[in-house]
Amino acid sequence: MQTGSAGGSLKYGFHDSVIAFTLVDGNGDVRTFAADDPDTDFFYACGVAAGLCGIITDIRLKLTKTFGVRGTQQTYPLTPLGDS
């Protein structure tokens, strides 16, 4: 969560569902930040600061409709290099 690398595609990612979180900062204070706060700078910074703003202890997520993923998968036998 705190590295900002929890994506899945260019369009959808885990962080899109986060609406608030609670963290314990370096002073030991418990602080809560939300996407609908008047000043969202700290909310967005803490989500990707790799723990520099504190340790996240609670995350509030918004529920979204599920979506189906379509595609195909093909596998091929592995052959050593040089073999035909």
C-alpha positions, 0 to 999 in steps of 0.5 A: 500500500505505502509504495504506491505500486499496487496497480493492475493496469493503466486504468484500474488500481488498488489505490483508486478504491482507497477513500481514507486511512489512519496512520501512526506518525513519528510522534506516536500520534494517530491521524486519519486522512480522507480523500474528501478532506478540504486539503488532500495533499497529505492524504495523497502523499502518505499513500505513496511515501513508503512509510515516511509519513507514518505507519498505516494501521487502517484503510477505508475502501469504497466498494465498486462493481466487479468487472470481468476480464476477458482474454486468452492464454497460450502455453508452449512447451519449454525447449532448451536453446539450440534444440529444434 
